[in-house]
Amino acid sequence: MNQELSTSIIIFGASGDLTQRKLIPSLLNLFIKGRMPQAFQIIGFAGSEFTDEHFREHLLEGAKKFAAFEFSDDEWDSFAPRLRYQQGKYADAADYKKLNDMLAGVEGGAANRIYYMALPPTLFPAIIDNLDSTGQLHENGGWRRVILEKPFGTNLASAVKLNQQVHKALNENQIYRIDHYLGKETVQNILFTRFANTIFEPIWNRNYIDHVQITVAEKVGLEHRAGFYDGVGILRDMFQNHLLQLLTLVAMEPPASFNASHLRNEKVKVLSAIKPMTPEQVTVNSVRAQYRGYREEPEVKRNSTTATYAALRLFINNWRWHGVPFYLRSGKKLAEKQSQIIINFKEPPLAMFPMQTMKSNMLVLYLQPDEGVHLRFEAKAPDTVAETRSVDMEFHYAEAFGQTAIPEAYERLLLDALQGDASLFTRADEVETAWSLIDPILQTWETHQTPPLAVYRPNSWGPTEADSLLARDGRWWMQNEATTMLND
């Protein structure tokens, strides 16, 4: 980061929920920690009528309500003067000229700029075109970076088109496609668990691992997103980005370094090794379901076939993972809010103890809510001839590092963007490859209506069809065993 230059952070959609709930609290905490550039300003751009003072009051209200950390009046008073507001229309070039004039006035010369699109992707092309036509993307002495919020497209064709549109004005190294999941400390810890510990990597392959389960469960329903969600569904909302990202981190080869290019190359290799499914394969390897009562929700179509739950069985066709199934599932109104990855190892090849009741070893990466890593292994039960009992070796973030150790994901990602580190942002080819896997499933579900749409009870773990998906392989969802490990 060029410390001698002023840095401007321009947020499009600044009057919205994301800015108040996530972005400003994250930037405030970076400021309090002394991690922001020495000279910086944050400019909000939106259609709402705000003065600078009213904008600051609006953001202070959000920070008090949503920030996961405490801050003093003095800290806010030092931060607030850096907040400004520019009212404008996203399609009006004249308003971008006003924005540029305002920035020139506060920057006082060459400066760095980040443009954050806290808006639906349909607005990205118009905003980028207007920034380009008013010369605001030209790197004349300072860098220019653009952060694009998810979802990046709604299918493969729209993602390809959107990439083409933004590449007209921007080089790939200027584009930061954000998936806040990658900013979570526990998600990053997947890589550290694998590559900073020599005990795991030698057994991280098809010779020792029986299968992998990835669960991202939500207890809430639609909340205020019904109008958006009914046209999107669980595959677009969770699988194309969050769950496939988790899969790449679990399955990728060790990168040559933590360099953004090396890291993202390995993630793309994983996605490229998964063959897109045929309609027949979709029917066998996927489950789609809707919770009972979904169609009675406000703003939901009464004949909606939108899936609020999905489960997939995927295979990675490379030497490391050939024949190892990856089971992915996510849904709304499930029994618990829970994100975890279960690495289930193979059973011992020989039952050598006469009273053996051994279970397979299991490594569980708890991403939320009780963040940590647990390893289940077998031990001899005391005062028995040869009975075994499962025991747990555990690590909890809260115990090891303190209750306030885990920062907001957006905080890490905003800092990385300021520093020019794109490691935790998705690249164009990664987005398109992920969509190439999800598109055939969506098309089969929506065009052929197969597999049939199942129904599940709210506050359950999903439909029985998801249990059958694993049962055909002689396996089962292991969240109960993982929860027992966590609570013991």
N, C-alpha and C positions, 0 to 999 in steps of 0.2 A: 504494500500500500504506500502511495506517495504521501508521506506525512506532511511535506511542505505545501501541498495543494489542499485547498478547501474541498470537501466532499458534500455533494447534495444527494439526498434520498428523496425521490419524488414518488409518491404513492397515488396511483390512479384507483379510484374507488375508495377514497379516504374516509368517506362518511359512513362506510359499511361496517358490518359486524367484525370482520377479520381484522381490520385496522385497530379498532377499539379493544378487541378481546386479546389479540395475539401480537400484532406487529409493534404497537407503541410500547406495551409492557416489556417486550423483548429488547427493544432499542433503549428503553429507560434503564433496564438492568445492565446492559452492556456499558452504558454511560456511567452508571454508578461504580461498576467494576474497573473503570478506566480503560476500556477496550475500544472505544470509539475514536475516530480520528480527532486530532486536536481541534481542528476547525471543521465543523459540519453544520448542516441545516436539513430539516425535514419539511418537505412541502407536500401538503395534501391537495389533490386535484379531484373534484367531483362536481356533480350538478347541484347539490344542496347549497342553500344560502348559509354561509358561515362568515363571520369576521374572524380575524386571527384569534381574538380573545375568546369568542364563543367556541371555536375549534379546540382551543386549549382546555377549556372547561369540560367539553364533551369527552376529550381524551383522558383528562384527570379522573372523571367519573368512572370511565372504563378501567383505568389502571387500579383505582381503589377497589373495584369490584372483582377484577379478574386476575390481577397480578398474584403470582404464587410466592411473592417475597414482600417484605416490608420495606417501605421507603419513607424518608422524612420529608417534611415540608420544605426544608432547605434544599434537599436533593431535587425535588420537583421544580422548585423555583429556579434552580440553575439550569435545568433541562428545558423548561417550558419556553423560554425566549427563542429557542432554536426551531420551534414549531410555527409554521406559517400555512396559510390556506389560499388557494386560487380556485375560484369558481369557474367552471367551463363545461362545454359540451364535448364529448369524446369524438364527434365527427366534424367539429368546426375548426378549420385551420387557423382562423383568427384568434381563437382562444389559446392555441399553442404558441402563437407569436407573443401573446401577453405573458404566458408562462415563461418563455425564453427570456423576455425582457426582465421579468421579475428575478429570475435566476442570475442573470448577468449583473443585476444591481446588488444582490447579496453576496455573490461569489467574488466579485472584484478582480476578475481575470480568469486565467486558465483554471479549470477545476475538474475534479472527477464527478461522475454522476451514475447513480443507480436508479433505474426506472422500475418500479414494482407494480405489476398488473394484478391487483386484488379484485379481479373482475372475471366474468365468464369468458371463455376463450373466443367466443364469436366477436368480441370487441377488440381482440389483440391486433388483427391486421390493420384496422382503421387507425388505432392509436399509434402503432409503429410507423405507418405511412405518414401520418401527420408529424410525428417527431422527425422523421427522415426529411420530409419536404421543408421543414423549418430549420434544418441543419443541426438538430440537437443530438444526433447520433454520431456526428463527426468527431473523431478523436484528435482534436487540435490541442495537444499539450497535456490532456488528461484522458483517462480511460472512460469508456461508456459500457455499461452492463445492463441487461434487461432480465428481470426475474419474472417468470411466467407461472402463474398458479395452475394447479390441476383442476379439472381434467384436461389433458392435452388431446383434444379431439374426442369424438364419440364412437369412432370406428377407425379401421386402418385407412380408408380413403380420406376421411377428414383430417387425420393426423398427418398424412403425407402432404395434403394440400396446405395445412397450417404451417408445416415446416418450410414448404416452398415459399409461402408468403413472408414469413419472418426472415428467411435467408436472403430475400431481395434487399433488405436494408442492413442486415446484421451478419457478421461472421459467427460460426458455431461457437467460438471461444468467448463471444460476448453474451451468449444465451444461457440462462440458468433456469432450467425447468425444475420447479420445486415439488418435491413430495415430502411433506413434513415428517412422514414416518422415518425417513432416513436420517433425520436430525435427532431422533430419540437416542439417548445415551445407551439404552439397552440394546437397540438395534445395531449401533456401532460396535457394541461389545461382542456381537457374534463374531466379527472378524478377529477381535483381540483374543477371545476364547480359543479360536482355532489356531491362529498364527503366532500368538505370543506364548503358547504352551506346547512344548514338544510331545506331551503325552497324548494329545488328541489327533494330530494330523496323520500319523502312521496308520491309525485304525479308521480314518474318515473315508471309507470307501465300501464298495459292494462286498468285499471279503468279510467284513465285520458288521456292517449295518444292515438290518433286515428291512426297515422302512423308516420314513420320516413323516410326521404329522405336523401341519402348521394350522393353527386355529387363531382367528381374530373374531371374537364374539362380542356383540353389543347387547346390553340389556335394554337399552332404550328403543323406542320405535321411531317414527318419522319426525317427531317434534315439529319444528317449523319448516321442514324441508319437503313436505308432501308433494307440492306442485312440481318441484325439481325431480324428486326421487322417482315418481311414478313413470317418468319418461326415461329413466336411467337404469335403475335396478342394481342388484348386488354385484354382478360381474363387472360392469363399468365403474361402479363406485369404489369397489374394494379389490377386486382380483387383478385387473389390468395394471394397477400401480402397486398398492401395498403388498398383497400376498406374493405376487411374482417378484417383487423386490426382495422380500424375505427369502424366497426360494433361491435367488441368485447368490445371496450372501452365504447361505448354508452350503450351496453346491459348487461355488466357483473354485477354480484352481488358485494357488497362491500367486498373487501378482508380483512382478519384479520389484515393485516398490509401492508405497502408498500414494504415489503420483496419480493424479486424476485420470490421465489417459490410460495408464496400466490397469488401474482398478476397474474402470468402465469397460475396457476391452474384455476383461475376464467375465464380467457380468453378461455382456452381449454374447460371448461364446456359450454360456449356459443356456440362454434363451434360444439360441440358434440350434442347440442340440436337442430341443424338444420339437418333435414333429407335430405340425398342425393336424388336428383330428378330422377324419371324414365324418359325415353325418352318422354312419353306423357306429363309429367309435365314440362319438358324443353321447349317443343313446346308452352305451354300456358304461362309459367312464365319467358320467356327470349326473348330478342330482340337482333339480331346481324345485324350489318350494316357496310357499307364501304363508305367513302366519295367519291363523284364524282371526277374522275381524278386520283384516287389512282393507278390504273393499268398502268397509263402512267408515274408514277414516276420512276426514274432511279433505277435499280437493283430489281424492283418488277416484278414478273411473270405476263405476260399479261392475264392469265386466273386465277389469284389469287382469292381465296375466303376468304382470311384473313380478319377478322373483325377489323375495326379501332374504332368501337363504340359498346358498349354493355349496356343493361339494364336488371336487374334481379329483381324479386320479391321473397323475402325469408321470411320464417316464423320460429320463434324460439319457439320450443315446450316445454316451461316450464311455471310455474305458473305466473311469472312476465309478460311474453310477449305473452301468448297464444292468437292467433287471430289478433295480430298487424302486419301488413305487413311492411317489411323493403324494400324500393325501392333503389337500387344501380345503378348508371350509371357512365360511363366514356367514353371519346372519344377524338380523335384528330381532329384538324381543326374545333373546335367548336367556338361559338360566342365570348367567353371570356375565359381567364385563370382564373379559379375559383375553389376553394375547400371549400365546406361548408356542414354542417349537419343541417337539419331542423327537429325539433321536433314539430309536429303539434298536438295540443291538441284537444280534443273533443269539439263539440259545446255545449253551455248551453242546458240542457234538456228541458227547457220551454221558449217559446218566450213570456215574460211577458210585454215587452214594445210595445205599439201600432204601433210605427213607426220604429221598430227594423230593422237595416241593419248590425247587428253585424257579425263579422268574428271570426273564432276560434282563440284562443291564439296561438302564434307561438314563439318558442325559436330557434334562429339561431346562430350556432357556426361557425363563419367565420374563416377558417383556413388560407386562402390566397385569394387575395392579401392584403385586408384591414383587418388585423387580429383583432378579437374582438368577443364580444357576444352581441346580441340584443334580447330584449323581446318585442313582440307586444301584447298589451292588449287594451281593449275598454274603452273609456271615453265618458261622455256626451258632445255633442257639445254645446257650449255656445249659448244662445238666441234661443233655440229650446225647444219644449215640451218634446220630448223623443228621439231625434236623437242621434246616437252614432257615434264616429269616432275612427278609429284605431290610436293609438299613440305608440311611441317607446321609450323604456328605453335602453340605449346603453352604451357599453364600448369599447374603441379602445385602443389597445396596444400602438400605437404611441403617443396618447395623454396622457395616464396614466403613461407610463414609458420612453418616449423619443424615437426618431427615431432609435437610435442604440441599443435598448434594446434587440432585438431578435437575438441571435447568430445563426450561421450556425448549422444545425442539426448534422452534423458529429462531430462538436466540442464537443457537449454534449455526444455523443455516445463513442467517443474516450476517454474522461475523465472517463466515467463509466467503460469502459473496463480496464483502468489503475487502477481503484479503486476496480475492482472485482465485480461491481454491474451489474447483468445481467437482471435487471427489464425490460429494454427496448429492449431486444434481444429475438428472438423467440426460443422456445425450440423444440426438435425433434418431440414430439407428437403433438405440435401445428402446425408445418409445415405439417405433414402427415395428420392431420385432415382437415386442409384447403384444401389440394389437394384432399381429398376424396369427398369434396363438388364440386370442380371445374371440376374434371375428368369426371363425367357423362355428364356435360354440353358440355365439349369439344368433347367427343365421339359422342354425338348426333349431334352436329353441323357438325363435320367433316365426320362422317360415314353416317348419314341419311340426311344431308343437310337440317335440319329443326330446327327452323323455317326458312323460306326462307331468303336469304341474302337481306336486304333492302339497299337502296342507299339514302344518304342525301347530301344536298348542303353544301359545305364548308362555314364556318362562320355562320352557323345556330346552333340551339340547338339539332340537330340530326334528325332522321327520324320520320315520323308521327306514325309509329308503336310503338314507345316509348310512345307517347302521348296516344295511344289506350290502352297500357298496364295498365295505371292508370285509363283511362276513364271507363274501364269495371268495376272498383270498385267505380265509382263516384268521382274520385279524379283527380288531375292534378299536373304537375310539378310546383313548387312554386318559381322558381328562380326569376321571375319578381317581385313578391311581396317582396321577400327577398332583391332584389337589390333596390327596392323603399325604404325599411326600411334603407338600408345602406346609401343611398344618401340623404335622407330627412334631 
